[in-house]
Amino acid sequence: MKTLRTLVALAAAMSFSAGFVPAEEKAVNPQIRKIVDEVSEARIKSIIEKLVSFGTRNTMSNQDDPARGIGAARQWIFDELKSYSPRLQVRFDKYRVKKQGQRIFKDVDLYNVIAVLPGAKMPETQVLVSGHYDSLNLGNRPAGGAAAGPATDAPPVPIGERPQPTLEESEKNADLPAPGACDDGSGTAAVMELARVMSQYEFDKTLVFVAFAGEEQGLIGSSLLAVKSHKENQAIEAVLNNDIIGTDVSGNGRTGNTSVSVYSDETADSPSQQLARYAREIAERYLPSLKVNTVFLGDRLGRGGDHTPFQWEGYAAVRLSTPNEIYANQHRATDTLENMSVPYTTRVARVNAAVAASLALAPKAPVVMREPRPPAPAGAAPGATPSTTPAPPPTAAGAVPPRRPSPTISRGRSGYDALLQWKPAGPDDNIKGYTIVIRATTSPYWEQEIYVGKVTEYTLKDVSIDDAKFGVKAIGNDGSESLVSAYVYPPRLKTEVLTVQ
């Protein structure tokens, strides 16, 4: 509490020299407001109805039937996306997946469907909005990771005790009716509707709309795309993944259409947590009647989604999901349009629209980490340029250990201040200035904001860097805000102490 009072007093004292972020920089952007308003409930319903009409979208279902199964569904999604705008670059992201276990019981072609809206100023930087279009019917197997059967009062099945389907069961289940209206027709419909609306506008960054396949077989489509993106050094700034965003009444009768859960991960101040905080602030600015529940967990307990593979590859990724699931309908023939809420799906789609548009119009987040230094050979002069010869391992006698990445924050010349430094990550002419954010170490959200102008370092007098969390974000000329870059030290390395035997 003492620390928080100190920060409040500090901010007040600095208000004349640095100032809080002006109110107009927190104002609603008229273009984003228009985009949010144009998301159509009727169109989302129409998309879900069409997806359900394919009978099943199981990744292992018939790929050649023109009216039923995964093949017909993906072709319709492709054609529909193509019809929205000539500016959308629509393609199949195709893989041949090898037979593995019961869920991929034969070699299979897997197609993600991708629509790209190129950015005008920073086209290399991507913001992804995704959902999975495949569906699943487990037959008599436990559904949703929590229900043992079709009845809503069925006892839960612990994760470790769920039996895996046999090969014969998987083959049979692949042809069962799997409407997948909520899981994940709702997410796919949101992605497609945003592609339609947002393709009518121009953004600084590239927007990528993805319908994944193979999610129900173990996040296959998203894993393949995430690995490929990493190998190709794709600059993905954010992934907004939508999965099960279509119910506002849970299986136990709990009702609520005024909140959405955003899952990130459990690592404090990770890129995914920063994205979750950003989503909360932006969404509640444009949809003040909807509360964003930031959940600092990777996903629902013991479960996963298509955001996770992107986190594995080092990208900021979150999952948007309803806090009111109906487990008895998940992976069942009862996952129908009648058992979900299209109005709620539309509200969550509008959350995505606000967050994705804000990111796509904002500057890149500032750089606050020093580049790592490669190890220097033993005997090399300090600061010498490393030779092309491989350096000895850091444990070799006399070798200079590598410098780990570290944040550009220090105690300043006095030793008792907070000196923050950063540099722009993108075009400097897009940036009006920078805002420093501060919070107590126990607080989940940034508590103080101080606009410091167009500088690349700032000193907070008499503020200890040991008592609070710090970050900085770039403010665009139009008031748009980048993600926060937090000053985070990597975990301390374990020291091996040598003793004389």
The 8 nearest C-alpha neighbors of each residue, nearest first, counted from 0:
[[1, 3, 2, 4, 5, 439, 6, 441],
 [0, 2, 4, 3, 5, 6, 7, 439],
 [1, 3, 5, 0, 4, 6, 466, 439],
 [2, 4, 0, 6, 5, 1, 7, 439],
 [5, 3, 7, 1, 6, 2, 8, 0],
 [4, 6, 2, 8, 3, 7, 9, 1],
 [7, 5, 9, 3, 4, 8, 10, 2],
 [6, 8, 4, 10, 9, 5, 3, 11],
 [7, 9, 11, 5, 6, 10, 4, 12],
 [10, 8, 6, 12, 7, 11, 5, 13],
 [9, 11, 13, 7, 12, 8, 14, 6],
 [12, 10, 8, 14, 13, 9, 7, 15],
 [13, 11, 9, 10, 14, 8, 15, 16],
 [14, 12, 10, 11, 16, 15, 17, 18],
 [13, 15, 18, 11, 17, 12, 16, 10],
 [14, 16, 13, 18, 17, 12, 11, 19],
 [17, 15, 13, 14, 18, 451, 12, 450],
 [18, 16, 451, 14, 13, 450, 15, 449],
 [19, 17, 14, 15, 450, 449, 16, 13],
 [18, 20, 449, 450, 448, 21, 14, 17],
 [19, 21, 450, 449, 22, 18, 448, 24],
 [22, 20, 23, 24, 19, 25, 18, 450],
 [21, 23, 25, 24, 20, 26, 19, 478],
 [24, 22, 26, 25, 21, 478, 20, 27],
 [23, 25, 478, 22, 26, 21, 20, 479],
 [26, 24, 23, 22, 27, 478, 21, 20],
 [27, 25, 23, 24, 28, 22, 478, 284],
 [26, 28, 29, 25, 32, 285, 284, 31],
 [27, 29, 31, 30, 32, 26, 479, 478],
 [30, 28, 32, 31, 27, 33, 34, 26],
 [31, 29, 33, 32, 28, 34, 27, 35],
 [30, 32, 34, 33, 28, 29, 353, 35],
 [31, 33, 29, 35, 30, 34, 28, 36],
 [34, 32, 30, 36, 31, 35, 29, 37],
 [35, 33, 31, 37, 36, 32, 30, 196],
 [34, 36, 32, 349, 33, 37, 352, 38],
 [35, 37, 33, 34, 38, 32, 349, 39],
 [38, 36, 34, 35, 39, 33, 196, 32],
 [39, 37, 36, 35, 349, 196, 192, 40],
 [40, 38, 42, 41, 37, 43, 345, 192],
 [39, 41, 43, 42, 345, 44, 342, 38],
 [42, 40, 44, 39, 43, 45, 341, 46],
 [43, 41, 45, 39, 44, 40, 46, 192],
 [44, 42, 40, 46, 45, 188, 41, 47],
 [43, 45, 41, 47, 42, 46, 341, 48],
 [44, 46, 42, 48, 43, 47, 41, 49],
 [47, 45, 49, 43, 48, 44, 188, 42],
 [48, 46, 50, 44, 49, 45, 184, 188],
 [49, 47, 45, 51, 46, 50, 44, 52],
 [48, 50, 52, 46, 47, 51, 45, 53],
 [49, 51, 47, 52, 48, 53, 46, 184],
 [50, 52, 178, 48, 49, 53, 54, 180],
 [53, 51, 49, 54, 50, 48, 178, 67],
 [54, 52, 67, 51, 55, 68, 50, 66],
 [55, 53, 52, 176, 178, 67, 51, 177],
 [54, 56, 177, 68, 176, 53, 57, 178],
 [57, 55, 69, 133, 134, 68, 58, 72],
 [56, 58, 134, 60, 59, 133, 135, 55],
 [59, 57, 60, 213, 69, 133, 56, 212],
 [60, 58, 57, 173, 61, 107, 103, 69],
 [61, 59, 57, 173, 68, 58, 174, 69],
 [60, 62, 68, 63, 64, 69, 70, 59],
 [63, 61, 70, 69, 64, 60, 68, 71],
 [62, 64, 61, 70, 65, 71, 68, 67],
 [63, 65, 66, 67, 62, 61, 71, 68],
 [66, 64, 71, 63, 67, 70, 68, 62],
 [65, 67, 71, 64, 53, 68, 72, 52],
 [68, 66, 53, 64, 71, 54, 65, 55],
 [67, 69, 56, 55, 61, 60, 70, 53],
 [68, 70, 56, 72, 71, 62, 57, 58],
 [71, 69, 62, 72, 73, 68, 63, 74],
 [70, 72, 65, 74, 66, 69, 73, 68],
 [73, 71, 69, 75, 70, 74, 76, 53],
 [72, 74, 76, 75, 70, 71, 77, 69],
 [75, 73, 77, 71, 76, 72, 78, 70],
 [74, 76, 78, 72, 77, 73, 79, 71],
 [77, 75, 73, 79, 74, 78, 80, 72],
 [76, 78, 74, 80, 75, 79, 73, 81],
 [79, 77, 81, 75, 80, 76, 74, 82],
 [78, 80, 76, 82, 81, 77, 75, 83],
 [79, 81, 77, 82, 83, 78, 76, 89],
 [82, 80, 78, 79, 83, 89, 77, 84],
 [83, 81, 79, 80, 84, 78, 85, 195],
 [82, 84, 195, 80, 81, 79, 85, 198],
 [83, 85, 86, 87, 82, 198, 81, 199],
 [84, 86, 87, 81, 83, 88, 82, 198],
 [87, 85, 84, 88, 116, 198, 117, 115],
 [88, 86, 116, 85, 115, 84, 114, 89],
 [87, 89, 115, 114, 86, 116, 90, 85],
 [88, 90, 114, 113, 87, 81, 115, 80],
 [91, 89, 113, 112, 92, 114, 88, 77],
 [90, 92, 112, 93, 111, 110, 113, 89],
 [91, 93, 111, 110, 112, 90, 113, 94],
 [92, 94, 110, 109, 91, 111, 95, 108],
 [95, 93, 109, 108, 96, 110, 92, 223],
 [94, 96, 108, 107, 109, 97, 93, 106],
 [97, 95, 107, 106, 94, 108, 98, 109],
 [96, 98, 106, 99, 95, 107, 105, 103],
 [99, 97, 105, 106, 103, 104, 96, 100],
 [100, 98, 103, 104, 97, 101, 102, 105],
 [99, 101, 102, 103, 104, 98, 166, 105],
 [100, 102, 166, 104, 103, 165, 169, 99],
 [101, 103, 216, 104, 100, 169, 99, 166],
 [104, 102, 99, 98, 105, 101, 100, 216],
 [103, 105, 101, 98, 102, 100, 99, 166],
 [106, 104, 98, 103, 107, 97, 99, 59],
 [105, 107, 98, 97, 96, 95, 104, 108],
 [106, 108, 96, 95, 105, 109, 97, 59],
 [109, 107, 95, 94, 96, 110, 93, 106],
 [108, 110, 94, 93, 95, 107, 212, 96],
 [111, 109, 93, 92, 91, 212, 112, 94],
 [110, 112, 211, 92, 212, 210, 91, 220],
 [111, 113, 91, 210, 209, 92, 90, 110],
 [114, 112, 209, 90, 89, 208, 91, 111],
 [113, 115, 89, 208, 88, 207, 87, 90],
 [116, 114, 207, 88, 87, 206, 117, 89],
 [115, 117, 206, 87, 205, 207, 86, 198],
 [118, 116, 205, 122, 115, 206, 119, 204],
 [117, 119, 205, 204, 122, 203, 202, 121],
 [118, 120, 203, 122, 202, 121, 204, 117],
 [121, 119, 203, 118, 122, 204, 202, 426],
 [122, 120, 204, 123, 203, 124, 118, 119],
 [123, 121, 118, 205, 204, 124, 117, 120],
 [122, 124, 121, 234, 125, 205, 204, 233],
 [125, 123, 234, 122, 204, 121, 235, 205],
 [126, 124, 235, 205, 206, 236, 204, 234],
 [125, 127, 206, 237, 236, 207, 235, 238],
 [128, 126, 238, 207, 208, 206, 239, 237],
 [129, 127, 239, 208, 240, 238, 190, 209],
 [130, 128, 209, 240, 210, 208, 190, 241],
 [129, 131, 186, 241, 187, 210, 240, 242],
 [132, 130, 211, 210, 133, 212, 183, 187],
 [131, 133, 210, 187, 212, 211, 183, 184],
 [132, 134, 56, 212, 57, 131, 58, 213],
 [135, 133, 56, 57, 179, 177, 55, 132],
 [136, 134, 330, 177, 57, 137, 215, 179],
 [135, 137, 330, 331, 177, 138, 172, 175],
 [138, 136, 140, 330, 172, 139, 135, 331],
 [137, 139, 136, 140, 172, 331, 175, 330],
 [140, 138, 137, 141, 148, 142, 147, 149],
 [139, 141, 137, 138, 142, 147, 148, 164],
 [142, 140, 147, 146, 148, 144, 139, 143],
 [143, 141, 146, 144, 329, 330, 327, 326],
 [142, 144, 326, 329, 145, 146, 330, 141],
 [143, 145, 142, 146, 158, 141, 156, 326],
 [144, 146, 155, 143, 156, 326, 142, 147],
 [147, 145, 155, 142, 326, 148, 327, 141],
 [148, 146, 141, 153, 155, 156, 154, 142],
 [147, 149, 146, 150, 141, 153, 327, 142],
 [148, 150, 327, 151, 328, 147, 153, 146],
 [151, 149, 153, 152, 148, 327, 146, 147],
 [150, 152, 153, 327, 250, 149, 251, 146],
 [151, 153, 150, 154, 251, 250, 146, 327],
 [154, 152, 150, 151, 147, 146, 148, 155],
 [153, 155, 147, 146, 152, 156, 145, 148],
 [156, 154, 145, 146, 147, 157, 153, 144],
 [155, 157, 145, 147, 158, 146, 161, 154],
 [158, 156, 160, 159, 155, 161, 145, 144],
 [159, 157, 160, 161, 156, 144, 301, 145],
 [158, 160, 157, 161, 162, 156, 301, 144],
 [161, 159, 157, 158, 162, 156, 163, 141],
 [160, 162, 158, 159, 163, 156, 157, 141],
 [163, 161, 160, 164, 140, 159, 141, 165],
 [162, 164, 161, 165, 101, 140, 102, 160],
 [165, 163, 168, 169, 162, 166, 101, 140],
 [164, 166, 168, 167, 169, 101, 163, 170],
 [167, 165, 101, 169, 168, 170, 164, 104],
 [166, 168, 170, 165, 169, 171, 164, 101],
 [169, 167, 171, 165, 170, 166, 164, 172],
 [170, 168, 172, 166, 171, 167, 164, 173],
 [169, 171, 167, 173, 168, 172, 166, 104],
 [170, 172, 168, 169, 173, 174, 167, 175],
 [171, 173, 169, 175, 174, 170, 168, 136],
 [174, 172, 60, 170, 171, 59, 175, 57],
 [173, 175, 172, 171, 60, 176, 55, 170],
 [174, 176, 172, 173, 177, 136, 171, 55],
 [177, 175, 55, 54, 332, 178, 174, 136],
 [176, 178, 55, 136, 332, 135, 179, 134],
 [177, 179, 51, 180, 55, 54, 335, 334],
 [180, 178, 182, 134, 334, 177, 181, 184],
 [181, 179, 184, 335, 336, 178, 334, 182],
 [180, 182, 185, 183, 245, 184, 243, 179],
 [183, 181, 179, 243, 184, 180, 242, 185],
 [182, 184, 181, 185, 186, 243, 242, 179],
 [183, 185, 180, 187, 181, 186, 47, 182],
 [184, 186, 181, 183, 188, 245, 187, 244],
 [187, 185, 241, 130, 189, 183, 242, 188],
 [186, 188, 130, 184, 190, 189, 185, 132],
 [189, 187, 191, 185, 190, 43, 186, 46],
 [188, 190, 348, 186, 192, 187, 191, 193],
 [191, 189, 187, 193, 188, 192, 129, 208],
 [190, 192, 194, 188, 193, 189, 187, 195],
 [193, 191, 195, 189, 194, 190, 188, 196],
 [192, 194, 196, 190, 195, 191, 197, 189],
 [193, 195, 191, 192, 197, 196, 198, 190],
 [196, 194, 192, 83, 193, 198, 197, 191],
 [197, 195, 193, 198, 194, 199, 192, 38],
 [196, 198, 199, 194, 200, 193, 195, 34],
 [197, 199, 200, 195, 196, 194, 84, 116],
 [198, 200, 197, 196, 201, 84, 195, 86],
 [201, 199, 198, 197, 202, 196, 34, 30],
 [202, 200, 203, 119, 118, 199, 198, 197],
 [203, 201, 118, 204, 360, 359, 119, 200],
 [202, 204, 120, 118, 119, 360, 121, 359],
 [205, 203, 118, 359, 121, 122, 124, 202],
 [204, 206, 118, 117, 125, 122, 116, 124],
 [205, 207, 126, 116, 125, 115, 127, 204],
 [206, 208, 115, 127, 114, 126, 116, 128],
 [207, 209, 128, 114, 113, 129, 127, 190],
 [208, 210, 113, 129, 112, 211, 128, 207],
 [211, 209, 131, 112, 130, 132, 111, 129],
 [212, 210, 131, 111, 220, 132, 209, 130],
 [211, 213, 220, 133, 111, 214, 131, 132],
 [212, 214, 219, 216, 220, 215, 58, 218],
 [215, 213, 218, 216, 217, 212, 219, 131],
 [214, 216, 213, 217, 218, 135, 134, 133],
 [217, 215, 213, 214, 102, 218, 219, 103],
 [216, 218, 219, 214, 215, 213, 102, 303],
 [219, 217, 214, 221, 305, 220, 213, 222],
 [218, 220, 213, 222, 217, 221, 214, 223],
 [221, 219, 212, 213, 223, 222, 211, 218],
 [220, 222, 224, 223, 305, 219, 218, 225],
 [223, 221, 308, 225, 219, 220, 224, 218],
 [222, 224, 220, 226, 221, 225, 227, 219],
 [223, 225, 227, 221, 226, 222, 228, 220],
 [226, 224, 228, 222, 309, 227, 223, 221],
 [227, 225, 229, 223, 228, 224, 222, 230],
 [226, 228, 224, 230, 229, 225, 231, 223],
 [229, 227, 225, 233, 231, 226, 230, 224],
 [228, 230, 232, 226, 231, 227, 233, 225],
 [229, 231, 227, 232, 228, 226, 233, 225],
 [230, 232, 228, 229, 233, 227, 226, 234],
 [233, 231, 229, 230, 228, 234, 227, 235],
 [232, 234, 228, 231, 235, 229, 123, 230],
 [235, 233, 124, 125, 236, 232, 123, 228],
 [236, 234, 125, 237, 124, 233, 126, 314],
 [235, 237, 126, 125, 234, 124, 315, 314],
 [238, 236, 126, 315, 316, 235, 127, 239],
 [237, 239, 316, 127, 128, 240, 126, 317],
 [240, 238, 128, 317, 127, 316, 129, 318],
 [239, 241, 129, 318, 130, 306, 128, 238],
 [242, 240, 186, 130, 319, 318, 129, 320],
 [241, 243, 186, 320, 183, 244, 130, 319],
 [244, 242, 182, 181, 320, 183, 245, 321],
 [245, 243, 320, 321, 344, 242, 185, 186],
 [244, 246, 344, 181, 340, 339, 185, 243],
 [247, 245, 339, 340, 248, 323, 244, 324],
 [246, 248, 256, 255, 323, 254, 340, 249],
 [249, 247, 254, 323, 253, 246, 252, 255],
 [250, 248, 323, 324, 325, 253, 252, 251],
 [249, 251, 325, 252, 151, 324, 326, 248],
 [250, 252, 249, 253, 151, 152, 325, 248],
 [251, 253, 249, 250, 248, 254, 323, 325],
 [254, 252, 249, 248, 251, 255, 323, 250],
 [255, 253, 248, 247, 252, 249, 256, 323],
 [254, 256, 247, 257, 248, 253, 258, 323],
 [255, 257, 247, 258, 343, 254, 289, 259],
 [256, 258, 289, 255, 290, 288, 259, 343],
 [259, 257, 290, 289, 291, 256, 292, 260],
 [258, 260, 291, 321, 292, 320, 322, 290],
 [259, 261, 292, 320, 319, 322, 321, 291],
 [260, 262, 319, 293, 318, 294, 292, 275],
 [263, 261, 294, 318, 317, 298, 296, 297],
 [262, 264, 317, 297, 271, 295, 272, 296],
 [265, 263, 297, 296, 295, 266, 272, 271],
 [264, 266, 296, 295, 267, 297, 263, 272],
 [267, 265, 269, 264, 268, 272, 295, 296],
 [266, 268, 269, 265, 272, 264, 295, 487],
 [269, 267, 272, 273, 266, 270, 485, 487],
 [268, 270, 272, 271, 266, 267, 273, 264],
 [271, 269, 315, 273, 272, 274, 268, 314],
 [272, 270, 315, 274, 316, 263, 269, 273],
 [271, 273, 275, 269, 274, 270, 263, 268],
 [274, 272, 270, 276, 271, 275, 277, 268],
 [273, 275, 277, 271, 272, 276, 278, 270],
 [274, 276, 272, 278, 277, 273, 293, 271],
 [277, 275, 279, 273, 278, 274, 272, 280],
 [276, 278, 274, 280, 275, 279, 281, 273],
 [279, 277, 275, 281, 276, 280, 282, 354],
 [278, 280, 276, 291, 282, 277, 281, 283],
 [279, 281, 277, 283, 278, 282, 284, 276],
 [280, 282, 284, 278, 283, 279, 354, 277],
 [283, 281, 350, 284, 279, 285, 280, 286],
 [282, 284, 287, 286, 280, 285, 281, 279],
 [283, 285, 281, 282, 287, 286, 280, 27],
 [284, 286, 282, 283, 287, 281, 353, 32],
 [287, 285, 283, 288, 289, 282, 284, 350],
 [286, 288, 283, 289, 284, 285, 290, 282],
 [287, 289, 286, 257, 290, 283, 258, 285],
 [290, 288, 257, 258, 287, 286, 283, 291],
 [289, 291, 258, 257, 292, 283, 259, 288],
 [290, 292, 259, 279, 258, 260, 293, 289],
 [293, 291, 260, 261, 259, 294, 290, 258],
 [292, 294, 261, 260, 291, 275, 262, 295],
 [295, 293, 262, 296, 261, 292, 263, 260],
 [294, 296, 264, 265, 263, 262, 293, 297],
 [297, 295, 264, 265, 298, 294, 263, 262],
 [296, 298, 264, 263, 262, 265, 295, 299],
 [299, 297, 296, 262, 303, 302, 300, 263],
 [298, 300, 302, 301, 303, 297, 296, 262],
 [301, 299, 302, 298, 296, 297, 303, 158],
 [300, 302, 299, 158, 303, 298, 144, 297],
 [303, 301, 299, 300, 298, 304, 144, 297],
 [304, 302, 298, 307, 301, 299, 305, 297],
 [305, 303, 306, 307, 218, 318, 298, 302],
 [304, 306, 307, 221, 218, 308, 240, 214],
 [307, 305, 316, 304, 309, 240, 317, 308],
 [306, 308, 310, 309, 305, 304, 311, 303],
 [309, 307, 311, 222, 310, 306, 225, 305],
 [310, 308, 312, 225, 311, 314, 307, 306],
 [309, 311, 314, 313, 307, 312, 308, 316],
 [310, 312, 308, 309, 313, 307, 314, 225],
 [311, 313, 309, 310, 314, 229, 308, 225],
 [312, 314, 310, 311, 309, 315, 229, 270],
 [313, 315, 310, 309, 312, 316, 235, 237],
 [316, 314, 271, 270, 237, 310, 238, 236],
 [315, 317, 238, 271, 306, 237, 310, 314],
 [318, 316, 263, 262, 239, 306, 240, 271],
 [317, 319, 240, 262, 261, 241, 306, 239],
 [320, 318, 261, 241, 260, 240, 242, 262],
 [319, 321, 244, 260, 243, 242, 259, 318],
 [320, 322, 244, 323, 259, 260, 243, 324],
 [321, 323, 260, 259, 324, 320, 258, 247],
 [324, 322, 249, 321, 247, 248, 246, 325],
 [323, 325, 249, 326, 322, 246, 321, 250],
 [324, 326, 250, 249, 327, 328, 323, 329],
 [327, 325, 143, 329, 328, 146, 324, 145],
 [326, 328, 149, 325, 151, 146, 329, 150],
 [329, 327, 334, 333, 331, 326, 325, 330],
 [328, 330, 143, 326, 331, 142, 327, 334],
 [331, 329, 136, 135, 142, 137, 328, 143],
 [332, 330, 136, 333, 328, 329, 334, 177],
 [331, 333, 177, 334, 176, 178, 136, 330],
 [332, 334, 331, 328, 335, 338, 178, 329],
 [335, 333, 328, 179, 332, 180, 331, 178],
 [336, 334, 180, 337, 338, 333, 178, 179],
 [335, 337, 338, 180, 339, 334, 48, 47],
 [336, 338, 335, 339, 340, 334, 180, 333],
 [339, 337, 335, 336, 334, 340, 333, 246],
 [338, 340, 246, 245, 336, 337, 181, 341],
 [341, 339, 246, 245, 343, 342, 344, 247],
 [340, 342, 344, 343, 44, 345, 245, 339],
 [343, 341, 345, 344, 340, 40, 346, 245],
 [342, 344, 346, 345, 340, 341, 256, 245],
 [345, 343, 245, 341, 347, 342, 346, 244],
 [344, 346, 348, 342, 343, 347, 40, 341],
 [347, 345, 343, 349, 348, 344, 342, 350],
 [346, 348, 350, 344, 349, 345, 343, 351],
 [349, 347, 345, 189, 351, 350, 346, 344],
 [348, 350, 352, 346, 35, 351, 347, 353],
 [351, 349, 347, 282, 353, 348, 352, 354],
 [352, 350, 348, 354, 349, 353, 355, 347],
 [351, 353, 349, 355, 350, 354, 35, 356],
 [354, 352, 350, 356, 351, 355, 357, 35],
 [353, 355, 357, 351, 356, 352, 278, 281],
 [356, 354, 358, 352, 357, 353, 351, 359],
 [355, 357, 359, 353, 358, 354, 352, 360],
 [358, 356, 354, 360, 355, 359, 353, 361],
 [357, 359, 361, 355, 360, 356, 354, 481],
 [358, 360, 204, 356, 357, 361, 202, 203],
 [361, 359, 203, 357, 358, 202, 356, 204],
 [362, 360, 479, 358, 481, 480, 359, 475],
 [363, 361, 481, 475, 473, 364, 429, 430],
 [362, 364, 481, 425, 424, 365, 361, 473],
 [363, 365, 481, 482, 472, 484, 473, 483],
 [366, 364, 423, 424, 422, 484, 421, 472],
 [365, 367, 422, 421, 424, 368, 423, 364],
 [368, 366, 421, 407, 406, 365, 486, 484],
 [369, 367, 406, 405, 407, 366, 404, 370],
 [370, 368, 404, 405, 406, 371, 407, 367],
 [369, 371, 404, 368, 372, 405, 403, 402],
 [372, 370, 404, 403, 402, 369, 373, 401],
 [371, 373, 402, 401, 370, 374, 403, 404],
 [372, 374, 401, 375, 371, 402, 385, 400],
 [373, 375, 401, 400, 399, 390, 372, 393],
 [376, 374, 399, 385, 390, 398, 373, 379],
 [377, 375, 390, 398, 379, 391, 378, 399],
 [376, 378, 398, 397, 379, 399, 375, 396],
 [377, 379, 376, 380, 397, 398, 399, 375],
 [380, 378, 377, 376, 381, 375, 383, 399],
 [379, 381, 383, 382, 378, 375, 384, 377],
 [382, 380, 383, 379, 399, 375, 384, 378],
 [381, 383, 380, 384, 379, 385, 375, 372],
 [384, 382, 380, 381, 385, 379, 375, 386],
 [383, 385, 386, 382, 375, 379, 380, 381],
 [386, 384, 375, 383, 387, 376, 373, 374],
 [387, 385, 388, 384, 389, 390, 376, 375],
 [386, 388, 389, 385, 390, 384, 376, 375],
 [389, 387, 386, 390, 385, 376, 391, 375],
 [388, 390, 387, 391, 386, 376, 385, 392],
 [391, 389, 376, 375, 388, 374, 392, 377],
 [392, 390, 376, 395, 393, 389, 398, 377],
 [391, 393, 394, 395, 390, 398, 374, 400],
 [394, 392, 400, 395, 398, 391, 399, 374],
 [395, 393, 392, 396, 398, 400, 391, 397],
 [396, 394, 393, 392, 398, 391, 397, 377],
 [395, 397, 398, 394, 377, 393, 391, 399],
 [396, 398, 377, 395, 378, 399, 376, 394],
 [399, 397, 377, 376, 395, 396, 393, 400],
 [398, 400, 375, 374, 377, 397, 393, 401],
 [401, 399, 393, 374, 398, 402, 375, 394],
 [402, 400, 374, 373, 372, 403, 399, 393],
 [403, 401, 372, 371, 400, 404, 373, 374],
 [402, 404, 371, 405, 401, 372, 370, 489],
 [405, 403, 371, 369, 370, 368, 402, 406],
 [404, 406, 368, 369, 488, 403, 407, 489],
 [407, 405, 368, 486, 367, 408, 369, 487],
 [408, 406, 420, 367, 368, 419, 369, 405],
 [407, 409, 419, 406, 418, 420, 486, 417],
 [408, 410, 418, 411, 417, 407, 419, 464],
 [409, 411, 414, 416, 417, 415, 418, 412],
 [412, 410, 418, 414, 409, 413, 416, 417],
 [413, 411, 414, 410, 416, 415, 418, 409],
 [412, 414, 415, 411, 416, 410, 461, 460],
 [413, 415, 410, 411, 412, 416, 409, 417],
 [414, 416, 413, 410, 461, 463, 462, 417],
 [417, 415, 461, 460, 410, 462, 411, 459],
 [416, 418, 410, 459, 462, 464, 458, 463],
 [417, 419, 458, 411, 409, 408, 410, 457],
 [420, 418, 408, 457, 456, 458, 417, 407],
 [421, 419, 456, 407, 455, 408, 457, 418],
 [422, 420, 367, 455, 366, 365, 456, 407],
 [421, 423, 366, 365, 455, 424, 367, 420],
 [424, 422, 365, 425, 366, 427, 421, 364],
 [423, 425, 365, 363, 366, 364, 422, 426],
 [424, 426, 423, 363, 427, 362, 121, 429],
 [427, 425, 428, 429, 424, 423, 430, 362],
 [426, 428, 429, 430, 425, 423, 424, 431],
 [427, 429, 430, 426, 431, 476, 475, 425],
 [430, 428, 427, 475, 426, 476, 362, 431],
 [431, 429, 475, 428, 427, 432, 476, 474],
 [430, 432, 476, 475, 474, 453, 429, 452],
 [433, 431, 453, 452, 474, 430, 473, 454],
 [434, 432, 473, 474, 452, 472, 451, 450],
 [433, 435, 450, 449, 472, 471, 451, 448],
 [434, 436, 471, 449, 448, 470, 450, 472],
 [437, 435, 448, 470, 447, 469, 471, 445],
 [438, 436, 469, 447, 445, 468, 446, 470],
 [439, 437, 446, 445, 468, 467, 442, 440],
 [438, 440, 467, 442, 441, 468, 3, 437],
 [439, 441, 467, 442, 468, 438, 466, 443],
 [442, 440, 439, 443, 438, 467, 444, 468],
 [441, 443, 439, 444, 440, 438, 445, 446],
 [444, 442, 441, 445, 440, 438, 439, 276],
 [445, 443, 442, 446, 438, 276, 439, 437],
 [444, 446, 438, 437, 447, 436, 443, 442],
 [445, 447, 438, 437, 444, 448, 436, 439],
 [448, 446, 437, 436, 445, 438, 449, 10],
 [447, 449, 436, 435, 19, 434, 20, 437],
 [450, 448, 19, 435, 434, 18, 20, 451],
 [449, 451, 434, 20, 19, 18, 17, 452],
 [452, 450, 17, 434, 433, 449, 453, 432],
 [453, 451, 432, 433, 454, 450, 431, 17],
 [452, 454, 432, 433, 431, 451, 455, 430],
 [455, 453, 452, 456, 432, 451, 433, 457],
 [456, 454, 421, 420, 422, 453, 457, 423],
 [457, 455, 420, 419, 454, 421, 458, 418],
 [456, 458, 419, 418, 420, 459, 455, 451],
 [457, 459, 418, 417, 460, 419, 416, 456],
 [460, 458, 417, 462, 416, 418, 461, 457],
 [459, 461, 416, 462, 458, 417, 415, 9],
 [462, 460, 416, 415, 463, 459, 417, 9],
 [463, 461, 416, 417, 460, 459, 464, 415],
 [464, 462, 465, 466, 416, 417, 415, 461],
 [463, 465, 417, 466, 467, 462, 410, 409],
 [466, 464, 463, 467, 468, 462, 417, 410],
 [467, 465, 464, 463, 2, 440, 439, 468],
 [468, 466, 439, 440, 438, 465, 464, 469],
 [467, 469, 438, 440, 437, 439, 470, 466],
 [470, 468, 437, 436, 486, 485, 467, 438],
 [469, 471, 485, 436, 484, 486, 435, 483],
 [470, 472, 435, 484, 483, 434, 436, 485],
 [473, 471, 483, 434, 481, 433, 364, 482],
 [472, 474, 433, 481, 480, 364, 432, 362],
 [473, 475, 480, 432, 433, 431, 479, 478],
 [476, 474, 430, 479, 478, 431, 477, 429],
 [475, 477, 431, 478, 430, 429, 474, 479],
 [476, 478, 475, 479, 24, 474, 431, 28],
 [479, 477, 24, 475, 476, 474, 480, 25],
 [480, 478, 475, 361, 477, 474, 357, 360],
 [479, 481, 474, 361, 473, 475, 478, 482],
 [482, 480, 364, 473, 361, 362, 472, 363],
 [481, 483, 364, 472, 484, 277, 480, 274],
 [484, 482, 472, 471, 470, 485, 364, 481],
 [483, 485, 470, 471, 364, 365, 472, 482],
 [484, 486, 470, 487, 469, 483, 268, 471],
 [485, 487, 406, 470, 469, 367, 484, 488],
 [488, 486, 485, 406, 489, 268, 405, 468],
 [487, 489, 405, 406, 490, 486, 404, 491],
 [488, 490, 491, 487, 405, 404, 403, 492],
 [491, 489, 492, 488, 493, 487, 403, 405],
 [490, 492, 489, 493, 488, 494, 403, 405],
 [493, 491, 494, 490, 489, 495, 403, 488],
 [492, 494, 491, 495, 490, 496, 489, 497],
 [495, 493, 496, 492, 491, 497, 394, 490],
 [494, 496, 497, 493, 492, 498, 394, 393],
 [495, 497, 494, 498, 493, 499, 394, 492],
 [498, 496, 495, 499, 500, 494, 394, 493],
 [497, 499, 500, 496, 495, 494, 394, 396],
 [500, 498, 497, 496, 495, 494, 396, 394],
 [499, 498, 497, 496, 495, 494, 396, 394]]
